[in-house]
Amino acid sequence: MSNPVATRTAYGEALMALAEKEPRLVVLDADLTKSTMTANFAQSYPQRFFNIGIAEADLMGIAAGLSTTGLIPFASSFAIFATGRAYDQIRNTIAMGRLNVKIAATHAGLSVGEDGASHQALEDIGLMRGLPGMTIIVPADGEETYQAVHLAAAYNGPVYLRLGRPVVPQIHQDDFQLAWGKAQVMREGNAATVCATGHMTALALQAAADLSARGIEIEVIHVPFIKPLDGETIINSVRKT
């Protein structure tokens, strides 16, 4: 597990790389460019960047409108604001309309503990999972995030990309390729199956290593796609363990 990087940092780097080959890419932010790591994009591509300010409902509504013109908008904000303050716009406009909007939500979960409970989005996956046509991707490290951004941009439909604040270890090899809708068996075992996503996958692998030292071998499955869910990989593992 080398080259640790925050998934939000990898998001910013992926946007810069993608902008060079995808002229339809536009990025929106809710006055959090330094935190969501869209600041470099804003500086390099000012005509393709829109700072909507602290108005998340407008952020999603404008992103929806831009998508109808053939552009590929990435709407960036903290997870708690993106899903909590703009749920109505996401549900009734983006999801119901099957619009090609990518919601890049950083600082998700308990990873933003320094900012207090008001900023800890714990229910965002549940909110997004129930929406029709919404894809949910929760990458575990920088490399997977980088690839997830490119996959999301190539996909025609709404995507919720869940990212975190802290630096996380790299758990994938250099030749790793993220496959759409697929889970990944990261460690084989026979005692139990543990499914993890996002930042929790590295912790699950560490727990598996600790248990292995005690003679207990658990299987660890990383699930980057919460929706669509790779039930086949999970069920096959459970049948074995």
CORMO-V915190 format. One line per field, one symbol per residue. ss: DSSP state (2 for helix, 1 for strand, 0 for the rest). phi: phi as a letter, one per 40 degrees, with the letter a starting at -180 (. if undefined). Layout:
ss->???
phi->???
This chain:
ss->0000112222222222222220001111100022220022222202221110000222222222222000011111112222220022222222200000111111012222222022201002222220000011100002222222222222000011110000110000000000000001111000011111000222222222222200000111110011100022222222220
phi->.bfcacccccccccccccccbbcccbbbabgbdcccgcccccccbccbbbccgcacccdccccccccccgcbcbcbacdccccccbccccccbccccfccbbccbcfcgccbdccgccbccbbcccccccccgccbbbccaccccdccccccccccicbbbcbbcccbccbbccccbcbdgbcbccacabcabbbbafccccccccccccccccgbbbcbbcbcccacccccccccccccc
